[in-house]
Amino acid sequence: MPIVRDKQKRNEIRATLYQALSTNGMEVSDVVKSLRKMMAKGQEAFADHIDISLATLRKIEQKRGNFTMDSIRKILDRFDLVLVVKTKGSCRGNPPQSQANKKSGDGNAE
């Protein structure tokens, strides 16, 4: 992912990020990548800035491995953000279904 050095482009990234967060939310990895682009930092510089290891940042951005909530908290706290848990469907703009409705496939509650 290239580093965005143009201030106007970084402001556009910020506006898009905050709009997405206020409407449907985003996956943590996408938020972290956007925050790093917004700051115009490479992975190593961003990891140093946040005080996490480069390996941890890479795992978060690539949705791999095990990383701690403390690592996520360090990143989000730096930008005055919090983590909210939602159903997968609600992040895509779909209302959540109960497990019973998913199994029956009809979506109608009884």
QUIHUWO-V990729 format. One line per field, one symbol per residue. phi: phi as a letter, one per 30 degrees, with the letter a starting at -180 (. if undefined). Layout:
phi=???
This chain:
phi=.ddccddddddddeddddddddccibdedddddddddddhbdedddedddibddddeddddchbicbcdddddeddedchcbcbcbdedddcicddcdddddddicicdc
